[in-house]
Amino acid sequence: MSKLLVFIIISMTFAADLGYNDNEVYNCKKMANYTVAERREILQLYPIDKWVFTLISPIVFIYSIVLMGLFVMDTRLFGMPGDILFIITFSEFLKSIHLFSSGVYAVVKDYAPNPYGAFCQTNGIISTITFAMNTLYTLAFAAYPLVLFYNSLESTTKMMRVTNIMVTIFITVGLAVVASNDNNISLGLNGLCILSPDTKESEIVIDSGVLITLLCFVFMSIMFIVAFKKLVPKNSPMRSLRGRYLRYYQRFMVFTIIMRTLQIIFGGMNEINCYFFQNPYLNITITLQNITDIVIALGQCMIISSDPLLYNKFQKFMDRVYGRSAKTESIDDLKLDLDFGKDKSGIEMDILQELHVQMKKTQIYSILAAIQYLRFKNCENICQYVPEEGEQSSTSSLSFSESDVTKLSWCKKICFSKEDTEEVQQVTFTNDTIKQSVKFNPEMQSFDMKCTLYAPKIFHHFVTMDNIDLEDSFDLIKNNGKIAQFDGPDGGKSGEFFFFSHDNKLIIKTMRWSEVVSLRKRLILYANYLANFQQSLISKIYGVYTIQRVDSDSKTHILIMKNIALGIERKFIRRTFDMKGSEYDREVLAKSTRDPSQLTLKDTDFFKTEEKIFAVPDLNKNIHHQLKMDATLFKQLRLIDYSLLLMKIDWGASGIDVTKLINPLSYNIFESSKEKGVYYHIGIIDYLQEWNVNKNAERAAKKLITLNKDLDTSAQDPDTYADRFNQKLVERILPLEYIYQINYIYVFEFEFVILD
């Protein structure tokens, strides 16, 4: 195809009348003096240009139709980065129509179209939108791997996809409106209908804007390639994938950068010649600019057809077109196929997806290595936390100290000081350091990492108090199977990442920096409360870490918490409920046909199917009181959005003696008084959200959308949230006898009480 293209251009160069003569030199300084007829005569396409457009544009058109057809025939190709490739291809499809129609018009009419006619106006709008779409999405193509790999555990695909769509709609509509106004579409120096106002000042602004856009594009594209090489390491698990994707990535980006650079050079020379020299022989740069434009369209389509995700499908299509039989697969082809995994939809993953999975696995391994290495270092490298330069804190001025703890009537003793909450343990390690310090998996390699454990004394106390074995649960060798099979999950609406240890007893969950700050400034109350109340139903945190790659500023914040299901197989979990006490949009069963045991149900589902928790009276009363105390703590800490996670697990059917796993001082697990062998597992989770402007706006927006000022949305201020949690959830799922209810309210309004 490339040889054919060169042949066509060379043939036309020697055969055609070049047409560069003194009568066809446009003088930009005298722009206002030209009549429409004169402009149509001077600014017509040169012979080479119009025949290049007429003969090559159909090739681009067919290429783009075939590529878009592959997406339509297999919609699983959509998604990131498929969306980006589709839009780039669609922009080339529009460009082929624009250039072909311009070339045919010039061949038939032998002069340029009327700049104020419908043909030129329509073509101008198409060219303007095409340029914007192609530039934007080529940058998105360049940036996507960096966004994907900057922090492999963050779920960024959906956000980037929505952002691309919104920006595209905004730019397309905006440019269409601008282009459709009178005098904004005109004939450009290259003989095409483009966004080019008649006034000198406006044209200078637009030409300068296009030039700056192209320069920024070239600069950013180069930076993206350099950053990609730095971000994706050359370690053995990823070396082959990295090299293969980088060859494709660089081919697309380097081709586009070179072509865009040539566009800048030729476009700039056209402007300079128009304003200063008016040399007819320099007008050859107009032809070069137009040829560059069509070459970009054809080249991008050809390179996209070699995209790892599309290549096999495109080749099969071409085989059918030319009647070729499928070639026998070589050993190398078979090895290539084996390098691809499959995603959850069953479609073959391309190199980028596979590379992303490998990056995730390496990052998980590095996190486990960091946890183990910090345990290995024990109490070494502990110091007071010093915020890094430019590090953002929370916008809230809320802060607590020992004096706040002593004011609380529930506090038997102060177990931790303010200094304990401000301590950190920091270590830096390499892959070689891990090999020398802890048991490691020789098949995996770690990034070079800097790791920070916040408040090590406090979290070590919780680990010891609850008999948590971090070394075993996060053993690098025992977790090898978990890491090898890993391709997710990304957690729910929040997009947070979860990793379950090999024994399913502990969970690693990513968190936002705002949540780290939120916990640290409340840690003195939080920690002293849990140290005084082992029977609390708050799901404890056993460590908060910030883990950063040494070779980048990418940071991952994680916490460790217990899996309240205690690692039992999913088939023994009858129901899972996530309840807040809210009544708005808190039903799942009515919207789903799936097996209820596979869903996370909500408040309305619980009251329809379970009505209440069935526990013996004394235990019912104690759990009722403890939940209310926990909620009141969150009220004082000014936290919201916490949920009561409740599971019904059939331990009887599992054959496991659950009594050996139950902490007698805790209320988290207890047997149902109604169903023998069925146990309730409960805990308060997701409690690090502050009440802030965003949550206030969320509440107001939902009320406005539903036109209901009394709507019981999930987001509420801390006082309302805690009161609703107690009244609409705790009192309904754990109802007390009347005498207990009255006595409790009387006492609880005035002070916290310690329940024996």
C-alpha positions in Angstrom: 0.0 0.0 0.0 2.8 2.5 0.9 4.6 1.6 -2.4 1.4 2.3 -4.3 1.0 5.6 -2.6 4.6 6.7 -3.4 4.1 5.6 -7.0 0.9 7.6 -7.4 2.4 10.8 -6.0 5.6 10.5 -8.1 3.7 9.7 -11.3 1.4 12.7 -10.8 4.4 15.0 -9.9 6.0 14.4 -13.3 2.8 14.1 -15.4 0.7 17.0 -14.1 1.0 20.7 -14.9 2.3 22.0 -11.6 0.4 25.3 -12.1 2.7 27.4 -9.9 2.7 30.8 -11.8 2.6 34.5 -10.9 -1.1 34.8 -11.4 -1.8 32.3 -8.6 0.1 33.9 -5.7 -2.2 35.0 -2.9 -1.2 38.2 -1.0 -2.4 38.1 2.5 -1.7 41.8 3.0 -4.3 42.6 0.3 -6.9 40.1 1.6 -9.7 42.7 1.8 -9.1 43.8 -1.8 -9.9 40.4 -3.4 -13.3 39.7 -4.8 -14.9 36.3 -4.2 -14.3 35.4 -7.9 -10.6 36.3 -7.6 -10.2 34.3 -4.5 -11.9 31.3 -6.1 -9.5 31.5 -9.0 -6.3 32.0 -7.0 -7.0 29.6 -4.1 -8.1 26.6 -6.1 -6.3 23.3 -5.5 -3.2 22.6 -7.6 -3.4 19.7 -10.0 -1.3 17.4 -7.8 -3.4 18.2 -4.8 -6.8 17.5 -6.4 -5.7 14.2 -7.9 -4.0 13.1 -4.7 -7.3 13.8 -2.9 -9.4 12.2 -5.6 -7.4 9.0 -5.8 -6.1 8.4 -2.3 -9.1 9.6 -0.2 -11.2 6.5 -1.3 -8.5 4.3 0.1 -8.7 6.0 3.4 -12.5 5.8 3.2 -12.5 2.1 2.6 -9.8 1.5 5.3 -11.9 3.5 7.9 -15.1 1.8 6.9 -13.5 -1.7 7.4 -12.0 -0.8 10.8 -15.3 0.7 12.1 -17.1 -2.3 10.8 -14.9 -4.5 13.0 -16.0 -2.6 16.0 -19.7 -2.8 15.0 -19.4 -6.6 14.4 -17.8 -7.1 17.8 -18.9 -4.5 20.2 -16.7 -5.9 22.9 -13.9 -4.0 21.2 -15.4 -0.8 22.5 -14.1 0.3 25.8 -10.7 1.8 26.6 -8.6 2.1 24.4 -11.0 0.8 21.8 -13.2 4.0 22.1 -10.1 6.1 21.3 -9.1 4.1 18.2 -12.7 4.1 17.0 -13.0 7.9 17.2 -9.6 8.4 15.5 -10.8 6.1 12.7 -14.1 8.0 12.5 -12.3 11.3 12.2 -10.3 9.9 9.3 -13.5 8.7 7.8 -14.9 12.2 7.9 -11.6 13.6 6.6 -11.7 11.3 3.6 -15.1 12.6 2.7 -14.0 16.2 3.1 -10.8 15.7 1.0 -12.5 13.5 -1.7 -15.3 16.0 -2.2 -12.9 18.9 -2.4 -10.7 17.0 -4.9 -13.7 16.0 -7.1 -15.1 19.6 -7.0 -11.7 20.9 -8.2 -11.4 18.3 -11.0 -15.0 19.0 -12.2 -15.1 22.8 -11.8 -11.5 23.7 -12.2 -11.8 26.5 -9.6 -12.4 26.7 -5.8 -15.9 26.5 -4.3 -17.8 29.6 -3.3 -16.7 30.2 0.3 -20.2 31.3 1.3 -22.0 28.5 -0.5 -23.5 25.4 1.2 -20.8 23.1 -0.1 -17.9 25.1 1.3 -19.7 25.8 4.6 -20.5 22.1 5.2 -17.0 21.0 4.2 -15.5 23.6 6.5 -17.5 22.5 9.5 -16.5 18.8 8.8 -12.8 19.7 8.5 -12.9 21.8 11.7 -14.6 19.0 13.8 -12.3 16.4 12.2 -9.1 18.3 13.2 -10.3 18.8 16.8 -11.4 15.1 17.2 -8.3 13.7 15.7 -5.9 15.9 17.7 -7.8 15.3 21.0 -8.1 11.6 20.7 -4.5 11.1 19.4 -3.4 12.8 22.6 -5.8 10.6 24.5 -4.2 7.6 22.8 -0.8 8.8 23.9 -1.9 9.6 27.4 -4.0 6.5 28.1 -1.1 4.0 28.9 0.3 6.6 31.3 -3.0 7.1 33.1 -3.4 3.3 33.2 0.1 2.6 34.6 0.7 5.7 36.8 -1.1 3.8 39.5 -2.1 0.4 38.2 -4.5 -0.2 41.1 -6.6 2.9 40.5 -9.8 2.5 38.4 -9.3 5.3 35.9 -10.8 3.8 32.7 -14.4 4.8 33.3 -13.4 8.3 34.4 -11.2 8.8 31.3 -13.9 7.4 29.1 -16.6 9.7 30.5 -14.1 12.7 30.3 -13.3 11.9 26.6 -17.0 11.8 25.7 -17.9 15.0 27.5 -14.9 16.9 26.1 -15.7 15.6 22.6 -19.3 16.7 22.8 -18.3 20.1 24.2 -15.6 20.8 21.5 -17.7 19.4 18.6 -20.8 21.4 19.5 -18.7 24.5 20.2 -16.7 24.3 17.0 -19.9 23.5 15.0 -21.5 26.6 16.4 -18.5 28.8 15.7 -18.0 27.4 12.3 -21.7 27.8 11.3 -21.6 31.5 12.0 -21.2 33.8 9.0 -17.7 34.6 7.7 -16.0 31.9 9.9 -15.7 29.4 7.1 -13.7 30.4 4.1 -11.0 29.2 1.7 -7.7 28.5 3.2 -4.3 29.0 1.5 -4.3 25.3 0.8 -7.4 25.5 -1.3 -9.7 23.8 1.2 -12.7 25.1 3.0 -11.6 25.5 6.6 -12.2 27.6 9.7 -10.6 30.8 8.2 -12.4 34.2 8.7 -12.1 36.9 6.1 -10.5 39.4 8.4 -6.7 39.5 8.8 -6.8 39.8 12.5 -9.1 36.8 13.0 -7.1 34.7 10.6 -3.9 35.4 12.4 -5.6 34.4 15.7 -6.9 31.1 14.3 -3.7 30.3 12.4 -1.7 31.0 15.5 -4.1 28.9 17.6 -3.7 25.9 15.2 0.0 26.3 15.2 0.2 26.4 19.0 -2.1 23.4 19.2 0.1 21.4 16.9 3.3 22.4 18.7 1.7 21.4 22.0 0.6 18.2 20.5 4.2 17.4 19.3 5.7 18.3 22.7 3.2 16.4 24.7 3.5 13.3 22.5 7.3 13.2 22.9 6.9 13.6 26.7 4.3 10.8 26.7 6.7 8.4 25.0 9.6 9.2 27.3 7.3 8.9 30.4 5.9 5.5 29.2 9.4 4.1 28.9 10.2 5.3 32.4 7.0 4.2 33.9 6.9 0.6 32.6 10.0 -1.3 33.9 12.1 -3.7 31.9 11.9 -6.5 34.5 11.5 -10.0 33.2 7.7 -10.6 33.7 7.0 -7.6 31.5 10.0 -7.2 29.2 8.4 -9.0 26.2 5.0 -7.3 26.6 6.6 -3.9 27.1 8.8 -4.2 24.0 5.9 -5.4 21.8 3.5 -2.7 22.8 6.2 0.0 22.7 7.0 -0.8 19.1 3.3 -0.4 18.1 2.9 2.7 20.4 6.0 4.4 19.1 5.2 3.6 15.5 1.8 5.3 15.8 3.1 8.3 17.8 6.4 8.9 15.9 4.6 8.7 12.6 2.0 11.2 13.9 4.6 13.5 15.4 6.6 13.6 12.2 3.6 14.3 10.1 2.2 16.9 12.4 5.6 18.6 12.5 5.7 18.7 8.7 2.2 20.2 8.8 3.5 22.9 11.1 6.6 23.6 8.9 4.6 23.6 5.6 1.7 25.6 7.1 4.2 28.2 8.6 6.0 28.5 5.3 2.7 29.1 3.5 1.8 31.9 5.9 5.3 33.5 5.6 5.2 33.3 1.8 1.7 34.8 1.7 2.6 37.8 3.9 6.2 38.5 2.9 7.5 36.9 -0.3 4.6 36.0 -2.7 7.0 33.6 -4.5 5.1 31.3 -6.7 7.6 28.5 -6.4 7.3 28.5 -2.6 3.6 27.5 -3.1 4.8 24.0 -3.5 4.6 23.9 0.3 0.8 24.1 -0.1 0.9 20.9 -2.1 3.2 19.3 0.5 0.9 20.4 3.3 -2.1 18.8 1.6 -0.2 15.6 0.8 0.9 15.5 4.4 -2.8 15.8 5.5 -3.9 12.8 3.4 -0.9 10.8 4.4 -1.7 11.3 8.1 -5.2 9.9 7.5 -4.0 6.9 5.5 -1.0 6.2 7.8 -3.1 6.3 11.0 -5.7 3.9 9.6 -2.9 1.5 8.5 -1.2 1.6 11.8 -4.5 1.2 13.7 -5.2 -1.9 11.6 -2.0 -3.4 13.1 -3.2 -2.7 16.6 -2.8 -5.9 18.7 -6.5 -6.0 19.4 -7.6 -5.5 15.7 -4.8 -7.1 13.8 -6.1 -10.7 13.7 -9.6 -9.6 12.8 -8.4 -7.2 10.1 -6.2 -9.9 8.6 -9.0 -12.4 8.5 -11.2 -9.8 6.8 -8.5 -9.2 4.2 -8.1 -12.9 3.6 -11.8 -13.2 2.8 -11.7 -10.2 0.5 -8.8 -11.6 -1.5 -9.9 -15.2 -1.2 -6.8 -16.2 0.6 -6.8 -19.3 2.8 -5.8 -18.9 6.4 -2.1 -19.5 6.8 -0.8 -22.3 9.0 0.2 -21.1 12.3 3.9 -21.2 13.1 5.4 -22.0 16.4 6.0 -18.3 16.9 2.4 -17.5 16.1 1.3 -20.1 18.7 3.6 -18.6 21.3 2.2 -15.1 20.5 -1.3 -16.3 21.0 -0.3 -17.9 24.3 0.9 -14.5 25.5 -2.7 -13.2 25.5 -5.1 -13.7 28.3 -8.8 -13.2 28.3 -10.7 -10.6 30.1 -14.0 -11.2 32.0 -16.0 -10.8 28.8 -14.1 -13.6 27.2 -12.5 -11.5 24.5 -8.7 -11.8 24.0 -6.8 -9.1 25.8 -4.4 -7.0 23.7 -0.9 -6.3 24.8 -1.8 -3.2 26.7 -4.4 -5.0 28.8 -2.1 -7.8 29.5 0.7 -5.4 30.4 -1.7 -3.6 32.7 -2.5 -6.9 34.4 1.2 -7.6 34.8 1.7 -4.1 36.3 -1.1 -4.7 38.7 0.4 -8.0 39.8 3.9 -6.4 40.3 2.3 -3.6 42.3 0.4 -6.1 44.5 3.6 -8.1 45.0 5.4 -4.9 45.9 2.7 -3.9 48.4 2.9 -7.4 50.1 6.7 -7.1 50.1 6.4 -3.7 51.8 4.2 -5.0 54.5 6.5 -7.9 55.2 9.6 -5.8 55.1 8.1 -3.3 57.6 7.3 -6.2 59.9 10.9 -7.5 59.4 12.3 -4.1 60.4 10.1 -4.1 63.5 10.5 -0.8 65.4 13.3 0.6 63.3 13.1 3.8 61.3 10.3 5.3 63.4 10.0 9.1 63.4 7.5 11.9 63.6 5.6 12.6 60.4 6.8 15.5 58.4 4.5 16.6 55.5 6.3 16.6 52.1 6.5 19.8 50.1 3.3 20.5 48.2 1.4 17.8 50.1 -2.2 18.7 50.5 -4.0 18.3 53.7 -7.7 18.2 54.4 -9.7 21.4 54.1 -11.3 20.7 57.5 -9.8 22.3 60.6 -11.1 19.5 62.9 -8.5 18.2 65.3 -8.4 16.1 68.5 -6.0 15.7 71.4 -5.7 13.8 74.7 -7.9 16.4 76.4 -10.8 15.4 74.1 -10.3 11.8 75.1 -10.4 12.6 78.9 -13.7 14.5 78.4 -15.5 11.3 77.3 -17.2 9.4 80.0 -16.6 6.0 78.3 -12.8 6.3 78.5 -11.5 4.0 81.2 -7.9 4.9 80.4 -5.9 6.7 77.7 -4.0 4.1 75.9 -2.4 6.2 73.2 -1.0 9.8 73.1 -1.0 12.4 70.4 2.6 11.6 69.7 1.7 8.0 69.0 -0.7 9.1 66.2 1.9 11.3 64.6 4.6 8.6 64.4 5.5 6.9 61.1 7.7 4.1 60.2 9.5 4.6 56.8 11.6 2.2 54.8 13.0 2.1 51.3 13.7 -1.2 49.6 14.6 -2.7 46.3 13.9 -6.2 44.8 17.4 -7.3 46.0 16.6 -6.0 49.5 13.4 -8.1 49.7 15.3 -11.2 48.6 17.8 -10.7 51.5 15.2 -10.0 54.1 12.0 -12.1 53.7 10.8 -15.2 52.0 10.2 -14.2 48.4 8.8 -15.6 45.2 11.6 -16.0 42.6 9.1 -15.7 39.7 8.1 -12.2 40.8 9.9 -8.9 41.0 9.2 -5.9 43.1 9.4 -2.3 42.2 11.9 -0.2 44.1 9.6 1.3 46.7 9.4 3.8 49.6 6.9 2.7 52.2 5.3 4.6 55.1 3.3 3.0 57.9 1.4 5.5 59.9 1.0 5.2 63.7 2.9 1.9 63.9 2.5 1.5 67.7 -1.3 1.9 67.5 -1.8 -0.5 64.6 0.7 -3.0 66.1 -1.5 -3.0 69.2 -4.6 -3.8 67.3 -2.9 -6.6 65.4 -1.7 -8.1 68.7 -5.0 -7.5 70.4 -7.0 -9.4 67.7 -4.3 -12.1 67.2 -3.8 -11.1 63.5 -1.0 -12.9 61.7 0.1 -10.4 59.1 3.2 -12.4 58.2 1.3 -15.6 57.3 -1.7 -13.8 55.6 0.6 -11.7 53.4 3.3 -14.3 52.9 4.8 -13.7 49.4 5.0 -17.4 48.5 1.6 -18.4 49.8 0.0 -15.5 48.0 1.6 -16.5 44.7 -1.5 -18.3 43.4 -3.7 -15.3 44.3 -1.4 -12.9 42.5 -1.1 -15.2 39.5 -4.8 -15.5 39.0 -5.5 -11.8 39.7 -7.4 -9.7 37.2 -9.4 -7.5 39.6 -11.4 -6.6 41.5 -12.2 -2.9 41.4 -14.6 -2.1 44.2 -18.1 -0.9 43.4 -19.1 2.7 42.8 -16.0 4.0 44.7 -13.7 2.4 42.2 -11.4 1.3 45.1 -9.2 -1.7 44.7 -9.5 -4.8 46.9 -7.1 -7.7 47.4 -7.9 -10.7 49.6 -5.1 -12.6 51.3 -4.4 -16.2 50.4 -6.4 -17.4 53.5 -9.2 -14.8 52.8 -8.9 -13.5 56.3 -7.5 -10.1 55.6 -8.3 -7.5 52.9 -6.1 -4.8 51.4 -8.1 -1.8 50.2 -6.9 1.3 48.4 -7.9 4.6 49.9 -7.8 8.3 48.9 -5.3 10.7 50.5 -8.3 12.6 52.0 -9.3 9.5 53.9 -5.7 9.0 55.2 -5.8 12.6 56.5 -9.3 12.1 57.9 -8.3 9.0 59.9 -5.0 10.4 61.1 -6.5 13.6 62.7 -9.2 11.5 64.4 -6.9 8.6 65.3 -6.4 9.5 68.9 -10.2 9.2 69.6 -10.7 6.3 67.3 -7.8 4.3 68.7 -8.5 5.0 72.4 -12.2 4.1 71.8 -11.4 0.7 70.2 -8.7 0.0 72.9 -11.3 0.6 75.6 -14.1 -1.4 73.8 -13.0 -4.7 72.4 -16.7 -5.5 71.9 -17.1 -2.6 69.4 -18.7 -3.5 66.1 -16.5 -1.1 64.2 -14.4 -3.1 61.7 -10.9 -2.3 62.8 -8.1 -1.1 60.6 -4.8 -3.0 61.1 -2.5 -0.7 59.2 -2.5 2.4 57.0 0.3 2.7 54.4 1.5 5.0 51.7 3.6 3.2 49.1 5.5 5.1 46.4 7.6 3.9 43.6 11.1 5.3 43.8 11.3 6.1 40.1 8.1 8.1 40.0 5.8 10.3 42.2 3.0 7.7 42.0 1.6 7.0 45.4 -0.8 4.3 46.6 -2.6 4.6 49.9 -3.8 1.4 51.4 -5.4 0.0 54.6 -5.6 -3.5 56.0 -8.8 -4.8 57.5 -10.4 -8.1 58.5 -12.7 -10.0 56.2 -15.7 -10.4 58.5 -16.7 -13.6 56.5 -13.5 -15.2 58.0 -12.5 -16.7 54.7 -15.4 -19.1 54.3 -16.3 -20.2 50.8 -18.8 -18.0 49.0 -21.3 -20.9 48.6 -22.0 -20.9 52.4 -22.8 -17.2 52.5 -26.6 -17.0 52.3 -27.1 -13.2 52.2 -25.0 -10.1 52.4 -26.5 -6.7 53.3 -25.0 -3.2 53.3 -27.3 -1.0 55.3 -27.1 2.7 56.2 -30.6 3.5 57.6 -31.5 5.5 54.5 -34.8 4.9 52.6 -33.8 6.4 49.2 -32.5 4.1 46.5 -31.8 1.3 49.0 -33.2 -1.7 47.1 -31.5 -4.2 44.9 -33.7 -7.3 44.6 -36.4 -5.6 42.7 -33.9 -4.5 40.0 -32.0 -7.8 39.6 -32.8 -11.3 38.5 -29.5 -12.8 39.8 -29.3 -15.2 42.7 -29.7 -13.1 45.9 -26.8 -14.9 47.5 -24.5 -13.4 44.9 -25.7 -9.8 45.4 -24.9 -7.2 48.1 -28.4 -6.3 49.2 -29.5 -3.1 51.0 -31.9 -1.8 53.7 -35.2 -2.3 51.9 -34.2 -5.8 50.9 -33.4 -6.7 54.5 -36.7 -5.5 55.9 -38.7 -7.3 53.1 -36.8 -10.6 53.5 -35.5 -10.8 57.1 -37.4 -8.2 59.0 -34.9 -8.3 61.9 -31.9 -10.0 63.4 -32.8 -13.0 65.5 -30.6 -13.2 68.6 -31.1 -14.2 72.2 -32.5 -11.3 74.3 -29.4 -10.4 76.3 -27.1 -10.5 73.3 -29.7 -8.5 71.3 -29.7 -5.8 73.9 -25.9 -5.6 74.1 -25.4 -5.4 70.4 -28.2 -2.8 70.2 -26.4 -0.6 72.7 -23.0 -1.2 71.2 -24.1 -0.2 67.7 -25.6 3.0 69.1 -22.4 3.8 71.0 -20.3 3.3 67.8 -22.6 5.5 65.8 -22.4 8.2 68.5 -18.6 8.0 68.3 -18.8 8.8 64.5 -21.1 11.7 65.3 -18.4 13.1 67.6 -15.8 12.4 64.9 -18.0 14.2 62.3 -18.0 11.2 60.0 -20.7 9.9 57.7 -21.5 7.3 55.0 -20.6 4.4 57.2 -22.6 1.2 56.7 -23.5 -1.9 58.7 -22.3 -4.9 56.8 -24.3 -8.0 57.7 -23.7 -11.5 56.5 -25.8 -14.7 57.1 -23.4 -17.6 56.9 -24.4 -21.3 57.1 -21.5 -22.6 59.2 -23.5 -25.8 59.9 -23.4 -26.8 56.2 -19.7 -26.0 56.0 -18.7 -28.6 58.6 -16.4 -26.1 60.3 -16.6 -25.5 64.0 -17.0 -21.7 64.0 -16.9 -21.5 67.8 -13.1 -21.9 67.6 -12.9 -18.8 65.4 -15.1 -16.5 67.6 -13.6 -13.9 69.9 -15.6 -14.2 73.2 -15.1 -10.5 73.8 -16.5 -9.5 70.5 -20.1 -9.2 69.2 -19.1 -9.5 65.5 -20.2 -13.1 65.1 -23.2 -14.8 66.9 -25.6 -17.6 66.2 -29.1 -17.0 64.9 -31.8 -17.9 67.5 -34.1 -18.9 64.7 -31.9 -21.0 62.3 -29.6 -23.6 63.8 -26.1 -23.5 62.4 -26.6 -20.1 60.8 -24.5 -17.2 62.2 -24.7 -13.5 61.8 -21.4 -11.7 60.9 -21.7 -7.9 61.4 -19.4 -4.9 61.3 -19.4 -1.2 60.6 -17.4 -0.3 57.5 -16.5 2.6 55.2 -16.4 5.2 58.0 -13.7 7.6 56.8 -15.9 10.0 54.9 -16.0 13.6 56.3 -19.1 15.8 56.0 -17.9 18.4 53.5 -19.1 20.7 50.7 -19.2 17.9 48.1 -21.5 15.8 50.3 -23.7 18.8 51.0 -23.9 19.4 47.3 -24.7 15.8 46.6 -27.6 15.9 49.0 -29.0 19.1 47.5 -28.6 17.8 44.0 -30.6 14.6 44.7 -33.4 16.6 46.4 -33.5 18.9 43.4 -33.5 16.1 40.8 -36.4 14.3 42.6 -38.1 17.6 43.5 -38.5 16.4 47.1 -37.0 18.6 49.8 -37.6 15.9 52.4 -35.9 13.2 50.5 -34.0 10.8 52.8 -30.7 10.7 50.8 -27.7 8.7 52.0 -25.6 11.8 52.5 -26.6 13.7 55.6 -24.8 15.8 58.2 -23.1 13.8 61.0 -25.8 14.4 63.6 -28.7 13.5 61.3 -26.8 10.6 59.9 -26.0 9.0 63.3 -29.6 9.6 64.6 -31.0 8.0 61.5 -28.6 5.1 61.8 -29.8 4.5 65.3 -33.5 5.1 64.9 -34.2 3.7 61.4 -31.7 0.9 61.4 -30.5 -0.3 64.8 -33.9 0.0 66.5 -35.6 -1.8 63.6 -33.1 -4.7 63.1 -32.5 -5.2 66.9 -35.7 -4.1 68.6 -35.6 -4.0 72.4 -38.3 -4.8 74.9 -40.1 -1.6 75.9 -38.6 -1.2 79.4 -35.1 -1.5 78.0 -35.8 1.0 75.3 -37.0 3.7 77.8 -34.2 3.2 80.3 -31.6 3.3 77.5 -32.7 6.5 76.0 -32.8 8.2 79.3 -29.2 7.3 80.1 -27.9 7.7 76.6 -29.0 11.2 76.1 -26.7 12.4 78.8 -23.6 10.3 78.7 -21.8 7.3 77.3 -22.2 4.2 79.5 -19.9 1.3 79.7 -21.8 -2.0 79.4 -20.4 -5.0 81.1 
